[in-house]
Amino acid sequence: MRATVVFLAAITSSQAASADAPADLKLTQKVQLLGGRLEATLPAAMKLEARGHSIMAAEASGEDETRAVIDLGDARFVMMTYEYFALTGTDFKAAIAAEKKAQGEPTAPIKLEPLAVAKPLMAIADILPATKGDAEANLIYAAWIGNSDATVQLLAFYVNPDGAKAAAGWTQLARNIALTLKPGKRTLDTKAAAHKLGAGKEAMTITTPDGWAASTQPGPDFTVYHLRKLATLGAPAAGCGIYVGDHSSYQYTQQDIDKAKVKATPGKLFKAAVTWQTWTASGRSTTEAMAKHPAGSATVHAFCSAGTEAELADLRKMIETIQ
C-alpha cells in the first residue's frame, strides 16, 4: 500500500468539519477522481487537495492520484485514490495478494471481502488489523477497484494519531465512501499510438505499442512524462519516464550506485548518439540516457525500469522513437 507517499499536512491548514461523529457525516458532495476515471460522494466539508511535496519536486498528475482531506477537531482523515496502471487478471483476489506480497506487506492473515459498488465496477475491500495510531499516516481501510476496462484503481484511507482514537468511526466512513463509487467517463488509452509530449519548440512525439498508457506530471520548471506498460496486478511492472528541464542528473548517481557496476550501451535520442547507462538495484533494472532537445535548450533525460535487464532492450527501442 503506498503509505510512504502520503503526507498529512498540519491540521490547521483546513477548516474543521462539524462536530458530528465520523460515521454520521452525510455524503453529499459528488467528486471526480483520477481525472474522471471514478466518481465518489464525499462529506460536504471534505476537500480535494494535492499531496504536499518538496519545492524541487513535481506534483503528482491528477490522472495518477487524487487526495481528499477532512478535519474533525484535531483528527485528520485522508483518502488517496491511485491509478495503479495494472490489470485485474483472471483472479482479482489472487492478484491483490500478489501485489501486497510484492510490496513487502504482511499477507497472512489477509482478509479480502467483496464490496457492492455500482456496476460495471467491481471492488474488493482490504480489511486491515486495528491501527496502533503511532504513525503520522495510519492506514485504516482500502478498496481495490476493477474498472470496466479491466484496469485497477486503489482507494486508501488514513487517519492521523488523533483520528486513530476513533478509528472504528473513520473506518466506517471510509467504507461508506467506497460504497458510493461509480464509473467515470474517462478510460485509459492503451492502444498503440504516437503520443505528443509538450508544446511549442520543445514538443516531441514518441510511439508506444499496444498495452501502454501515458500521463504527464508538471513540475515548477520541468515536466516528466510517464509511459507505463500495463501488466496484471502483482506482476513485475515496466515503465519509462522522460524528464524535460534544466536540472537533470543520472539516477544512478542519486542512488549512489558504484560507477563500476553501471554498464554503458550505445544508442540514439533524436537520432543523435547517446550512451545508455544500465544498472540494477533492489531487484529492479534501470537504463537511462540524456540528450539536449534539438529545438530547445532543455535536457531530455529518458529512463526506463523493469524486473530484468533483458526487458530493457525493448524499452530503449521504444524511447528511441522519440523525435
C-alpha positions in Angstrom: 0.0 0.0 0.0 1.5 3.3 -0.9 1.6 4.7 2.6 5.0 6.2 2.1 3.8 8.7 -0.4 1.1 10.1 1.8 1.8 13.4 3.5 -0.6 14.6 6.2 -0.3 18.4 6.4 -0.8 20.4 9.6 -4.3 20.1 11.0 -4.6 23.9 11.0 -4.4 24.1 7.2 -8.0 23.1 6.6 -11.4 24.3 8.0 -12.6 21.9 10.8 -15.7 19.9 10.0 -18.8 19.9 12.2 -18.8 18.1 15.5 -20.6 15.0 14.1 -19.1 11.6 14.7 -17.1 10.4 11.6 -19.6 7.6 10.7 -22.5 10.0 10.9 -21.1 12.5 8.3 -23.6 12.8 5.4 -22.2 12.1 2.0 -23.5 14.9 -0.3 -20.6 16.1 -2.4 -20.0 14.3 -5.7 -16.4 14.4 -7.0 -14.4 13.1 -9.9 -11.4 11.0 -9.1 -8.3 10.5 -11.3 -9.4 13.0 -13.9 -12.8 11.3 -14.4 -11.9 7.6 -14.0 -14.2 7.2 -11.0 -16.9 9.2 -9.2 -17.4 9.2 -5.4 -19.6 11.0 -3.0 -17.9 12.7 0.0 -18.9 14.7 3.1 -19.5 18.3 2.2 -16.5 19.5 4.2 -14.1 17.1 2.6 -11.8 19.0 0.2 -9.7 17.9 -2.7 -6.1 18.9 -2.0 -2.9 17.9 -3.9 -0.4 16.0 -1.8 2.4 18.0 -0.2 5.8 17.9 -2.0 9.2 19.4 -2.0 9.6 22.7 -3.9 12.0 20.8 -6.1 9.6 18.0 -6.9 6.7 17.8 -9.4 3.2 17.4 -8.1 1.6 14.0 -8.9 -0.5 14.1 -12.1 -4.2 14.4 -11.4 -4.7 11.4 -13.6 -2.4 9.3 -11.4 -3.7 10.2 -7.9 -6.4 12.2 -6.1 -6.2 13.3 -2.5 -9.2 14.3 -0.4 -9.0 15.6 3.2 -11.3 16.4 6.1 -10.6 17.6 9.6 -12.8 16.9 12.6 -11.4 18.6 15.6 -7.8 17.5 15.9 -8.4 14.4 13.8 -7.5 14.3 10.1 -8.9 11.8 7.6 -7.3 11.4 4.2 -8.5 9.5 1.1 -5.9 8.7 -1.5 -7.1 7.4 -4.9 -4.4 5.9 -7.2 -4.4 4.8 -10.8 -2.4 1.6 -10.5 -1.7 1.1 -14.2 -2.3 -2.6 -13.8 -4.8 -5.2 -14.8 -7.1 -7.2 -12.6 -6.2 -10.5 -14.3 -8.4 -13.6 -14.2 -8.3 -13.8 -10.4 -8.5 -10.3 -8.8 -8.2 -11.5 -5.2 -5.0 -13.5 -6.1 -3.6 -10.5 -7.9 -4.2 -8.3 -4.9 -2.5 -10.8 -2.6 0.5 -11.0 -5.1 0.7 -7.2 -5.1 0.7 -7.0 -1.3 3.5 -9.6 -1.2 5.5 -7.7 -3.9 5.2 -4.5 -1.8 6.5 -6.4 1.3 3.3 -6.1 3.2 2.1 -8.9 5.6 -0.2 -11.2 3.7 -1.1 -13.7 6.4 -3.7 -13.4 7.7 -5.1 -11.5 4.7 -8.8 -10.6 4.7 -10.4 -9.6 1.4 -14.1 -9.1 1.0 -16.3 -8.2 -2.0 -17.7 -4.6 -1.9 -21.0 -3.9 -3.6 -20.3 -0.9 -5.8 -22.1 0.3 -8.9 -21.6 -1.9 -12.0 -19.6 -2.4 -14.2 -17.1 -1.7 -11.4 -16.1 -4.5 -9.1 -14.5 -3.9 -5.8 -12.7 -5.8 -3.1 -12.2 -4.4 0.4 -8.9 -5.0 2.2 -9.9 -5.5 5.8 -6.9 -4.3 7.9 -5.9 -5.0 11.5 -6.8 -2.3 14.0 -4.3 0.5 13.8 -1.9 1.3 16.6 -2.2 5.0 15.6 1.5 5.6 16.1 2.4 6.9 12.6 1.8 10.2 11.0 -0.5 8.5 8.5 -2.3 5.3 9.7 -3.9 3.2 7.1 -7.3 2.0 8.3 -9.2 0.8 5.1 -8.5 0.2 1.5 -10.6 -0.8 -1.5 -9.3 -2.3 -4.7 -11.3 -1.4 -7.8 -11.6 -3.3 -11.0 -12.8 -0.9 -13.7 -14.8 -1.8 -16.8 -11.6 -1.8 -18.9 -10.0 -4.4 -16.5 -7.7 -1.9 -15.0 -7.1 -1.4 -11.3 -7.5 1.6 -9.0 -6.9 1.8 -5.3 -8.6 3.8 -2.6 -6.6 4.0 0.6 -7.9 5.8 3.7 -5.6 7.2 6.5 -6.0 9.0 9.8 -3.5 10.9 12.0 -2.8 9.8 15.6 -5.8 11.9 16.9 -8.0 10.3 14.3 -6.8 6.8 15.3 -8.6 7.3 18.7 -11.9 7.0 16.8 -10.6 4.6 14.2 -13.7 2.5 14.1 -15.8 5.5 13.1 -13.4 6.7 10.5 -13.2 3.2 9.1 -17.0 3.1 8.7 -16.9 6.5 6.9 -14.2 5.1 4.6 -16.4 2.1 3.8 -19.5 4.4 3.3 -17.5 6.5 0.8 -16.2 3.4 -1.1 -19.7 2.2 -1.5 -20.6 5.3 -3.4 -18.1 4.7 -6.2 -19.4 4.8 -9.8 -17.5 4.5 -13.0 -16.3 7.8 -14.6 -16.4 8.8 -18.2 -12.7 8.6 -18.8 -10.9 5.4 -19.8 -7.2 4.7 -20.2 -6.0 4.9 -23.8 -3.7 1.9 -24.2 -3.7 1.5 -27.9 -0.6 1.7 -30.0 -0.1 5.4 -30.7 2.3 8.3 -31.4 2.0 10.5 -28.3 2.6 14.2 -28.5 4.6 15.4 -25.5 4.8 19.0 -24.6 4.2 22.0 -26.8 5.9 24.8 -28.7 9.5 24.4 -29.8 10.2 21.6 -27.3 7.2 19.4 -28.4 8.1 15.8 -29.1 6.4 12.6 -30.2 7.0 9.1 -29.1 5.4 5.9 -30.4 4.2 3.3 -27.9 2.9 -0.3 -28.7 -0.4 -1.7 -27.5 -0.8 -2.0 -23.8 0.9 1.2 -22.7 -0.6 4.3 -21.0 0.8 7.8 -20.9 0.5 10.6 -18.3 2.0 14.0 -17.7 3.5 15.2 -14.4 4.1 19.0 -14.5 6.8 20.5 -12.2 7.7 24.0 -11.2 10.2 24.4 -14.1 10.3 21.0 -15.7 7.9 18.3 -16.9 8.0 14.5 -16.5 6.2 12.3 -19.0 5.4 8.8 -17.8 4.9 5.7 -20.0 3.7 2.6 -18.3 3.1 -0.9 -19.6 0.0 -2.5 -18.1 0.6 -5.9 -16.5 -1.5 -8.0 -14.1 -1.5 -6.6 -10.6 1.3 -8.2 -8.6 3.5 -8.9 -11.6 6.7 -7.0 -12.1 6.0 -3.7 -13.8 7.9 -2.0 -16.7 7.8 1.7 -17.4 9.7 4.7 -18.6 9.9 8.4 -17.8 11.0 11.4 -19.9 12.2 14.4 -17.9 12.4 17.7 -19.8 14.1 20.5 -17.9 17.4 22.1 -17.0 18.4 20.3 -13.8 18.6 16.6 -14.6 21.0 14.2 -13.1 21.5 10.5 -13.6 19.5 8.3 -11.2 22.5 6.0 -10.6 24.4 9.0 -9.0 21.3 10.0 -7.0 21.2 6.4 -5.6 25.0 6.2 -5.0 25.4 3.3 -7.4 29.0 2.3 -7.9 30.1 3.5 -11.3 31.9 0.3 -11.8 28.5 -1.5 -11.7 27.0 0.7 -14.4 27.1 -0.7 -17.9 27.3 1.6 -20.9 25.4 0.8 -24.1 25.4 2.9 -27.3 22.1 4.3 -28.6 20.4 7.3 -30.0 18.0 10.0 -28.9 16.6 12.5 -31.5 18.8 10.5 -34.0 21.9 11.7 -32.1 24.4 9.3 -30.5 24.0 8.8 -26.7 25.2 6.4 -24.1 22.6 4.4 -22.1 23.7 3.8 -18.5 22.3 0.5 -17.2 22.3 -0.8 -13.6 20.5 -3.0 -11.1 19.4 -2.3 -7.5 16.7 -3.6 -5.2 15.7 -6.3 -7.7 15.0 -3.7 -10.5 17.0 -2.9 -13.6 17.2 0.6 -14.9 18.6 2.2 -18.1 18.9 5.9 -18.7 20.3 8.4 -21.1 20.4 12.2 -21.7 20.4 14.5 -24.7 19.8 18.1 -25.4 16.5 18.8 -27.1 17.4 19.6 -30.7 15.0 22.5 -30.9 15.4 24.0 -27.4 17.8 24.4 -24.5 16.3 21.8 -22.2 17.8 18.5 -21.3 15.8 15.4 -22.1 16.5 12.6 -19.6 15.0 9.3 -20.5 14.9 6.5 -18.0 13.2 3.0 -18.0 13.0 0.3 -15.4 11.8 -3.3 -15.5 12.1 -6.5 -13.5 15.0 -7.8 -15.5 17.8 -6.3 -17.6 16.8 -8.3 -20.6 13.5 -6.4 -20.8 15.3 -3.1 -21.1 16.4 -3.5 -24.7 12.8 -3.2 -26.0 12.2 -0.2 -23.7 15.2 1.5 -25.2 13.9 0.9 -28.7 10.6 2.5 -27.8 12.3 5.5 -26.3 14.5 5.9 -29.3 11.4 6.5 -31.5 11.3 10.0 -29.9 11.6 12.9 -32.3 
